[in-house]
Amino acid sequence: VIDLPPQPLTALERQVCQEIADRRDELVELVRALVAFDTVAPVPGLGAREEAALQGYLAERLRAGGGDVRLCEPDPALFADHRMIPDGFDFAGRPQLVARFAGAGGGRTLLFNGHIDVVDFEPIDAWAHPPFSGEIADGRVHGRGSCDMKGGVACMVFAAEVLSKTGVRLAGDLLVNTVSEEESTGAGGLVTARTVKADAAIVPEPTELDVWVACRGSLLATITVAGRTGHAGVAPLHPDDGGPVNAIEKLAIILEAIRRLREEWALRPRHPFLSPADCVPTVVEGGEWVVSYPSSCRLECHLEYLPEQADDAGWGANVEREFAEWIRAAAAADPWLAAHPPQVRWQLGGVPPAEVSVENPIVRTALAAIRAIGLPRAGIGGMDNWHDGATLTTEAGIPAICLGPGDLHLAHTTFESVPISELVSCAQALAVTAVRYCGPAERNPR
Ligand SMILES: [Zn+2]
């Protein structure tokens, strides 16, 4: 919890918060409407689901609420060169949306960014409340995406609508941006980074209404260890005499090296808001026949790394080098692996870490706003896993924080839900932050 001078709500802000509280049922209905759209993230070979219908629904609402809406399927050429985007990618059936609530001029531009895609709902039988039902129970909205992050998307849309409908004109622009692809490639956030200008962004991923300023980056490694075939039932010759070499047993040397690297990273100075860098072996495959020495073995690993480990471009080249060197050094101690070094390859799908200074105005404004609406214990934290805000910060230099309703531990589960009380508080916090960050211009009569 950091110290900030208390900044109580102004009369205007109090009125906006009251309006949001009074219309809480409308906010809940908006969350339920969004959950009902099937927007499961695309897997290669499968087309769009109901992304266009959801975006069309939001576009209509935001237009009616006074926003200037742009809804389009971006040209893939915009980022064909980018390492996050697989070959042949396009946005067919998955339009991206930006609504601009123009300010009177002279203020800062604030961007609300949220993703509308969700992860798969299987196993469907495990859900007590069906994934697209949006059922209400125990003061919560249930369903796939309620927490990650259609609840947060509803809050940002609702905050902008209420500000507009209550006649609050801001000095700077308020942008409401909903994207797809966060759970897959990150392409939607990348389009925003390449086409939208803003002074700061808030991504209402589930933070339980804290302000999260940092996230780790990730890398996906494939390590291939070579062996030499032979009959498993026959006493082996020495490898120097052409005898068999067991690739699975050689992999054990690499696994032990990875364990030591994790220990090394865990013992380095801690980041204030993030867990240490890590490398988790996640897939292993090796061997051909139960009576043969395995000729090769393949290991896949998921690496998470800290902002201070990033290279000059903000990406993971330093970590890739450190990892490969660590594996090479471990292999050098084994005669076979020294002569047949394991191959380390990096898969597509790596994403950058990001960090916004706690001194940044958006951090302090948002934190003060949450405290002003009655959550005095709100603090600063980080998200261990990547999110679209990292792309905005890294690629576009737009400082992006997370501030949203719900508990991240419920994301991607079959018991996903979001508390209604946090939806209301989040919409209030976003509205007050917008007023303070963009600056109040004037108040038009209703
Ligand atoms: Zn999310």
Boltz pocket constraint, residues with backbone or C-beta under 6 A from the ligand:
constraints:
  - pocket:
      binder: B
      contacts: [[A, 115], [A, 148], [A, 149], [A, 182], [A, 205], [A, 387]]
      max_distance: 6.0
